[in-house]
Every structure is written in structure tokens, then in C-alpha cells.
Amino acid sequence: MRLPFLQASEASLFWLEAHRIRAGAHRRPLTDFPTDDQLAQALAALPAGPTRWVVDDLWTPSLLLRDLAEIPRGAEAQEAFFRWRFSQSLALDEPHFVQTLEVEPGTWLACGIRETFRDSLLQLGLRMDRTVHALTPRWLHLYNLLAPTLDMPGILLSLSPVGQNRYAGSLVAWGRTICLLRQWAEPLDLDGWNEERIAPSAAFLQRESRTPQVLYLWGAPGWRDIDLPVRVLDDRFAQTETP
């Protein structure tokens, strides 16, 4: 099941990850949060017109809100409710812009971005005539590319390298649709991911009768031996536009 929100068509892709910027032929490594000048230089490499930003998972936090039996009526009331639940669940200090989608009855996917960060990107796009049409978490972009071929339960690791063979990022799992979403800012090496994150998640999924059959990997060149076949996703795959 593709998740049909935070999507845009006819737009140039702009990749902003914690460790790099990628826009057309422009490539730039990052060691810290990007400056406006760095973003402007990258945007200049794209054609004038709309842009579609794929943003690092940890800068666009996401979570599944479960067992929401009663949702307030009215667009403004719902927006305020989800923003409150999102900030409360993640213990956020700064206000976030939040978008939501019901993926199963009573279960909502919520994706957010700091309001100040979002506003700065929108203003930068306007100044450079490269209007921002979508800001999509990296894991969601990858999931939507995979969705047409997801015929069995699986796991996606959406990772950012932090050095010394350590990674931070997201674990996303699905059966009929997304059923598990966990994100970690604390980097771990491959053994740490296997023992502390993948194995407990796989055990939970097995109890839910959604035992994963494959692991898709983004952000690392390969993985240690585990009980699942591993399929590495590369830049060529990720540059594809979702319909």
C-alpha cells in the first residue's frame, strides 16, 4: 500500500540527509546542520520550478498513533489534536508542523518537521524560484518506491552513517500496510542494530503474525548475516519519482 500524502509530481528531487546534500549533479558532504548558503548552492543546480525535498528521517520525525477511537471534528480541531499528540509522544521542545494519514482504522501515521526549519525552506524556495511542493521523510519516499512490489511482510532500514561504521535512523515494518515505525537518533554499529533494534522488532512482528520475510537496506553498503535476505537500495533506485 503506497501512502498517498506528502507527494508531488512534476518536481525536481532535492535530497537532504544528515551526512550529505544531493541535488541534480550537486553533491556535498555534511558534518552539521546545513546553512542557508549550502542549501542555496545546491538548489541552484536544479531547474527553476517546483522542488520535492526528501529530508533525513531525524529531521522529519514520524510515528504511528494507535487506538485513536475518538478524533475531534473539524479540520482545525483535528490539526491541533494531532499536533498535541505528536509533540507529547515524542517529548518535543519546539513546535512542529504535522501531517497525518489514517493507515488502518484507529491507527494514524504522523510526520512532522520543526516549524522554523519548514519556514526557512519554504522561504528559500520562494527566493530562488524553486517552490517547495513537498517535504517527505526519507523512509517514506523509499517505502512508496517499494510499495508496488511489497507482496510479503518486510522491514526497511533507513539509515544515516555517523562514522566508525555506526548508523542512526529508522526501522519500518509492514504486513498489509505499515505496522511498526521506530526511530533512533543514537548511532549504533551493525551488531548493535541487530541485537537491540532488529531482533526485538522481529520478535514483536512475529507475535503479531507479521513475521518479516525480507530486509530492505538504505544508507549502508551491506549488513551482517541475519535470518532475512537483505536487499540494498542505492542512489539510482532512490532517485526514481513516485507516481
Phi, psi and chi 1 to 4 in degrees:
 res  aa     phi    psi   chi1   chi2   chi3   chi4
   1 MET       -  115.5  172.5 -172.8  174.0      -
   2 ARG   -74.5  145.1 -178.3  178.3  -75.8  113.4
   3 LEU   -97.7  104.3  -59.3  178.0      -      -
   4 PRO   -85.9   60.0   33.0  -34.7      -      -
   5 PHE  -147.2  167.2   81.8  131.4      -      -
   6 LEU    58.0   32.2  -62.8  174.5      -      -
   7 GLN  -110.5  156.7  -59.0  -66.2  -47.6      -
   8 ALA  -153.3  149.4      -      -      -      -
   9 SER  -113.7  166.2   58.9      -      -      -
  10 GLU    53.7   46.6  -57.6  -59.7  -33.6      -
  11 ALA  -137.4  147.1      -      -      -      -
  12 SER   -75.6  139.6  -59.8      -      -      -
  13 LEU   -83.1  133.7  -83.1  175.6      -      -
  14 PHE  -125.5  115.6 -173.4  106.7      -      -
  15 TRP   -98.1  123.8  -83.0   75.0      -      -
  16 LEU  -125.8  102.4  176.9   59.0      -      -
  17 GLU  -113.3  163.9  -62.0  179.0   88.7      -
  18 ALA   -61.8  -23.7      -      -      -      -
  19 HIS  -109.3   -4.2   64.7  -69.5      -      -
  20 ARG  -167.5  160.8   64.4  173.4  179.0  172.0
  21 ILE  -116.3  139.9  -62.1  173.8      -      -
  22 ARG  -139.8  116.0 -172.9  154.8   49.9   90.7
  23 ALA  -143.8  107.6      -      -      -      -
  24 GLY    59.3 -127.1      -      -      -      -
  25 ALA   -84.4   -4.9      -      -      -      -
  26 HIS   -79.9  129.3 -178.0   92.7      -      -
  27 ARG  -132.6  133.7  -57.1  -73.5 -169.8  -84.4
  28 ARG  -149.3  124.3 -175.3 -172.5 -171.4  107.5
  29 PRO   -73.8  151.9   25.8  -32.8      -      -
  30 LEU  -124.0  142.6  -69.0  176.3      -      -
  31 THR  -118.9   -5.1   57.2      -      -      -
  32 ASP  -152.4  178.5 -156.4  -11.6      -      -
  33 PHE   -60.6  135.2 -156.7   76.5      -      -
  34 PRO   -68.6  146.1   26.3  -35.3      -      -
  35 THR   -85.7  166.2   65.6      -      -      -
  36 ASP   -61.1  -37.3  -80.1   -7.2      -      -
  37 ASP   -63.6  -42.3  -74.4  -15.3      -      -
  38 GLN   -64.3  -41.7  -70.3  172.4  -29.9      -
  39 LEU   -67.0  -39.8  -65.7  175.5      -      -
  40 ALA   -64.2  -41.5      -      -      -      -
  41 GLN   -60.6  -39.8  -70.0  173.6   10.3      -
  42 ALA   -70.7  -42.7      -      -      -      -
  43 LEU   -60.3  -34.2  -86.4  177.1      -      -
  44 ALA   -62.9  -18.4      -      -      -      -
  45 ALA   -80.8   -7.8      -      -      -      -
  46 LEU  -101.6  156.0  -64.4  176.7      -      -
  47 PRO   -63.1  150.5  -16.8   28.6      -      -
  48 ALA   -60.2  145.1      -      -      -      -
  49 GLY   128.0 -166.5      -      -      -      -
  50 PRO   -69.7  148.7   24.9  -33.7      -      -
  51 THR  -124.9  151.2   54.8      -      -      -
  52 ARG  -122.7  110.5 -178.9  159.0  170.4 -100.8
  53 TRP   -90.1  128.8  -69.0   57.6      -      -
  54 VAL  -105.4  114.1  177.9      -      -      -
  55 VAL  -114.4  143.5 -175.8      -      -      -
  56 ASP   -48.0  139.3 -163.5  -81.8      -      -
  57 ASP   -55.4  -39.1  -63.1   -8.5      -      -
  58 LEU   -75.8  -13.2  -60.2 -179.5      -      -
  59 TRP   -96.1   -9.5  -65.2  -19.4      -      -
  60 THR  -132.2   68.8   50.3      -      -      -
  61 PRO   -60.2  147.6   21.5  -32.4      -      -
  62 SER  -137.4  154.2  -52.6      -      -      -
  63 LEU  -158.6  161.8   78.6  160.2      -      -
  64 LEU   -98.0  125.3  -69.5  173.8      -      -
  65 LEU   -99.2  119.4  -62.1  171.0      -      -
  66 ARG  -109.6  160.8  -60.2 -176.7 -177.3  -81.7
  67 ASP    55.1   41.8  -58.1  -37.6      -      -
  68 LEU   -90.9   87.9  -60.1 -177.3      -      -
  69 ALA   -73.4  -35.1      -      -      -      -
  70 GLU  -124.7  120.6  -64.8 -174.5    9.2      -
  71 ILE  -111.7  133.7  -55.1  -64.0      -      -
  72 PRO   -57.1  148.9  -21.5   31.6      -      -
  73 ARG   -85.1  151.5  -65.1 -177.3  179.2  179.7
  74 GLY    92.6  138.9      -      -      -      -
  75 ALA   -61.0  -44.8      -      -      -      -
  76 GLU   -66.7  -42.0  -69.4 -173.7    7.0      -
  77 ALA   -65.3  -40.8      -      -      -      -
  78 GLN   -64.9  -43.2  -73.4 -172.2   11.8      -
  79 GLU   -59.4  -45.4 -179.4 -179.0  -24.7      -
  80 ALA   -65.1  -40.0      -      -      -      -
  81 PHE   -62.4  -49.6  170.5   76.8      -      -
  82 PHE   -67.4  -36.8  -78.1  119.8      -      -
  83 ARG   -63.4  -40.0 -171.9  167.3   59.0 -114.8
  84 TRP   -66.0  -46.7  171.9   74.4      -      -
  85 ARG   -62.9  -40.3  -77.0  -65.9  -57.3  -95.4
  86 PHE   -62.5  -50.9 -176.3   83.5      -      -
  87 SER   -65.2  -39.1  -63.6      -      -      -
  88 GLN   -65.7  -43.7 -178.0 -172.1   57.2      -
  89 SER   -65.3  -36.0  -61.2      -      -      -
  90 LEU   -99.2    1.1  -63.8  179.7      -      -
  91 ALA    52.5   51.7      -      -      -      -
  92 LEU   -84.0  140.1  -60.0  173.6      -      -
  93 ASP   -89.0  -26.6  -65.0  -32.1      -      -
  94 GLU  -110.3  151.1  -63.5 -175.1   54.7      -
  95 PRO   -63.9  139.6  -19.0   30.6      -      -
  96 HIS  -123.1  142.7  -82.4   60.1      -      -
  97 PHE   -81.5  130.1  174.9   82.0      -      -
  98 VAL  -127.3  134.5  179.6      -      -      -
  99 GLN  -118.3  145.5  -74.2 -170.1  -80.9      -
 100 THR  -133.2  156.1   56.3      -      -      -
 101 LEU  -149.5  131.9  174.1   71.9      -      -
 102 GLU   -79.0  115.0 -170.4  172.8   24.8      -
 103 VAL   -94.3  -25.2  -65.8      -      -      -
 104 GLU  -148.5  159.3  -70.7 -176.2  -28.3      -
 105 PRO   -54.7  120.0  -27.7   35.7      -      -
 106 GLY    84.8   -3.1      -      -      -      -
 107 THR  -122.0  124.9  -60.7      -      -      -
 108 TRP  -121.0  137.7  -67.3   71.9      -      -
 109 LEU   -90.5  126.9  170.2   64.3      -      -
 110 ALA  -120.6  128.6      -      -      -      -
 111 CYS  -123.3  134.2  -60.9      -      -      -
 112 GLY  -131.1  168.2      -      -      -      -
 113 ILE  -153.0  142.1 -176.7  171.4      -      -
 114 ARG   -54.3  133.4  -78.8 -170.9  -64.1  112.7
 115 GLU   -60.5  -39.6  -70.5 -176.4   -2.4      -
 116 THR   -65.6  -38.7   53.8      -      -      -
 117 PHE   -67.3  -46.0 -177.9   34.1      -      -
 118 ARG   -59.9  -45.9  175.2  178.7  178.1  -93.2
 119 ASP   -61.7  -40.0  -70.2  -14.3      -      -
 120 SER   -66.4  -37.1   68.1      -      -      -
 121 LEU   -68.2  -41.6  -62.4 -176.9      -      -
 122 LEU   -63.2  -42.6  -66.8  175.8      -      -
 123 GLN   -66.4  -40.1  -69.5  -60.7  -40.6      -
 124 LEU   -63.0  -42.9  179.1   62.4      -      -
 125 GLY   -61.5  -41.0      -      -      -      -
 126 LEU   -64.9  -42.7  -72.8  173.6      -      -
 127 ARG   -63.0  -32.0  -70.3 -161.0  -54.8  -89.7
 128 MET  -103.0   10.3  -59.4 -169.1   64.9      -
 129 ASP    57.9   38.1 -166.6   24.1      -      -
 130 ARG  -132.9   71.5  -70.6  163.1  175.2   83.1
 131 THR   -56.9  136.7  -52.1      -      -      -
 132 VAL   -80.7  114.5  178.7      -      -      -
 133 HIS   -96.4  -19.3  -89.7 -150.5      -      -
 134 ALA  -160.4  144.8      -      -      -      -
 135 LEU  -123.8  105.7  -67.3  166.4      -      -
 136 THR  -114.9  128.5  -52.8      -      -      -
 137 PRO   -57.3  143.2  -22.5   32.9      -      -
 138 ARG   -55.8  -45.1  179.8 -174.9   60.4 -150.2
 139 TRP   -59.7  -36.8   75.2  -97.1      -      -
 140 LEU   -71.2  -37.9  179.4   54.9      -      -
 141 HIS   -60.6  -45.8  178.3   77.2      -      -
 142 LEU   -64.9  -43.6  -63.5  170.3      -      -
 143 TYR   -60.0  -44.0  173.9   85.4      -      -
 144 ASN   -66.6  -31.3  -83.1  -28.4      -      -
 145 LEU   -68.5  -36.6  -69.2  176.3      -      -
 146 LEU   -76.5  -27.6  -71.4  167.7      -      -
 147 ALA   -48.5  -42.8      -      -      -      -
 148 PRO   -61.8  -19.9  -24.5   35.7      -      -
 149 THR  -108.3    4.7   63.8      -      -      -
 150 LEU   -83.5   85.7  -62.0 -179.1      -      -
 151 ASP  -102.1    7.5   54.6   -2.0      -      -
 152 MET  -151.1  157.4   62.6 -178.5   68.0      -
 153 PRO   -59.0  142.8  -22.8   33.5      -      -
 154 GLY  -158.7 -179.8      -      -      -      -
 155 ILE  -129.8  140.2  -70.8  175.9      -      -
 156 LEU  -116.3  128.0  164.9   66.5      -      -
 157 LEU  -102.2  119.4  -63.3 -176.6      -      -
 158 SER  -112.0  102.5  171.8      -      -      -
 159 LEU  -119.7  154.3  -54.0  178.8      -      -
 160 SER  -120.9  125.9  -68.3      -      -      -
 161 PRO   -70.2  139.5   24.0  -31.7      -      -
 162 VAL  -117.5    2.7 -174.2      -      -      -
 163 GLY   100.0  156.8      -      -      -      -
 164 GLN    56.5   35.9  -61.4  178.7  -25.3      -
 165 ASN    59.9   34.1 -154.2   29.4      -      -
 166 ARG  -115.9  153.0  -62.2  178.4  -56.4  147.7
 167 TYR  -141.1  144.5  -59.4   87.4      -      -
 168 ALA  -115.6  162.4      -      -      -      -
 169 GLY   149.6 -150.5      -      -      -      -
 170 SER  -122.1  151.7  -52.7      -      -      -
 171 LEU  -122.1  122.6 -177.3  153.1      -      -
 172 VAL  -123.0  134.0 -176.9      -      -      -
 173 ALA  -132.6  154.4      -      -      -      -
 174 TRP  -145.1  154.9   55.5   87.3      -      -
 175 GLY  -117.4  -97.8      -      -      -      -
 176 ARG   -72.8  -36.9  -65.4  179.3  -58.8  -83.1
 177 THR  -147.3 -172.6 -175.0      -      -      -
 178 ILE   -61.4  131.0  -73.6  179.1      -      -
 179 CYS  -127.4   -7.7   57.3      -      -      -
 180 LEU  -152.0  133.3 -177.2   65.9      -      -
 181 LEU  -145.0  115.6  171.6   57.7      -      -
 182 ARG  -132.0  142.7  -66.8  173.9  175.7  169.1
 183 GLN  -134.4  141.9  -62.0 -177.5  -49.7      -
 184 TRP  -134.5  124.2  -64.3  -87.8      -      -
 185 ALA   -82.1  -22.8      -      -      -      -
 186 GLU   -76.5  121.2  178.1 -172.2    1.3      -
 187 PRO   -76.0  145.7   26.0  -31.8      -      -
 188 LEU  -135.3  158.0  -72.7  178.1      -      -
 189 ASP   -79.8 -179.4   60.1   15.1      -      -
 190 LEU   -62.8  -40.2  -57.3 -169.6      -      -
 191 ASP   -62.6  -41.3  -72.0  -24.8      -      -
 192 GLY   -63.0  -41.3      -      -      -      -
 193 TRP   -62.5  -44.6  -90.1   88.8      -      -
 194 ASN   -61.7  -46.2  -79.3  -22.8      -      -
 195 GLU   -79.7  -40.1  -65.1  169.7    8.1      -
 196 GLU   -99.4  -16.7  -60.7 -179.2   29.0      -
 197 ARG  -125.7  -50.8  -64.7  172.0  179.7  175.2
 198 ILE   -73.0  -48.9  -63.3  176.1      -      -
 199 ALA   -60.5  -48.0      -      -      -      -
 200 PRO   -63.0  -37.2  -22.2   33.3      -      -
 201 SER   -66.0  -42.2  -61.8      -      -      -
 202 ALA   -64.1  -37.7      -      -      -      -
 203 ALA   -65.0  -41.3      -      -      -      -
 204 PHE   -61.7  -44.8  165.4   79.9      -      -
 205 LEU   -64.4  -36.2  -67.2  166.3      -      -
 206 GLN   -64.4  -41.1 -174.1  171.0   11.2      -
 207 ARG   -64.1  -28.9  -69.0 -165.8  -60.6  -88.5
 208 GLU   -87.6    7.9  -65.7  -72.1  -51.4      -
 209 SER    60.9   35.5  -60.7      -      -      -
 210 ARG  -129.8   46.8  -62.8  176.2  177.1  178.3
 211 THR   -57.8  122.2  -56.3      -      -      -
 212 PRO   -66.7  144.6   22.4  -32.1      -      -
 213 GLN  -111.7  -11.2  -56.8  -62.7  -49.1      -
 214 VAL  -156.0  151.8   62.7      -      -      -
 215 LEU  -121.2  121.8 -175.4  146.6      -      -
 216 TYR   -96.3  136.6  -64.7   92.4      -      -
 217 LEU  -124.1  125.7  173.9   63.3      -      -
 218 TRP  -124.1  133.2  169.6  -94.3      -      -
 219 GLY   103.9   -8.9      -      -      -      -
 220 ALA  -132.3  147.9      -      -      -      -
 221 PRO   -71.9  -19.8   24.8  -33.6      -      -
 222 GLY  -174.6 -175.9      -      -      -      -
 223 TRP  -142.2  158.2 -153.4 -104.4      -      -
 224 ARG   -69.2  161.7  -58.7  -76.2  176.9   84.9
 225 ASP   -61.1  125.4  -69.8  -21.6      -      -
 226 ILE  -134.5  178.5   57.0  174.9      -      -
 227 ASP   -83.1   12.0  -67.2  -26.2      -      -
 228 LEU  -122.6  145.2  -65.2  173.4      -      -
 229 PRO   -66.1  139.5   21.0  -30.2      -      -
 230 VAL  -111.2  130.4  176.2      -      -      -
 231 ARG  -119.4  116.5  -59.6 -179.2 -176.0  175.7
 232 VAL   -84.5  129.7  178.2      -      -      -
 233 LEU   -96.8  132.5  -51.7  177.6      -      -
 234 ASP  -114.5 -179.6   59.0   17.4      -      -
 235 ASP   -61.3  -36.3  -77.4   -8.2      -      -
 236 ARG   -62.8  -40.9  -71.9  174.6  -62.5  176.5
 237 PHE   -64.9  -44.6  169.8   84.6      -      -
 238 ALA   -73.5  -18.3      -      -      -      -
 239 GLN   -80.6   -5.8  -79.2  -65.6  110.4      -
 240 THR   -67.6  142.3  -53.9      -      -      -
 241 GLU   -82.4  135.2  -74.9  -79.7    5.3      -
 242 THR   -78.8  144.3   55.9      -      -      -
 243 PRO   -62.9      -  -18.6   29.0      -      -
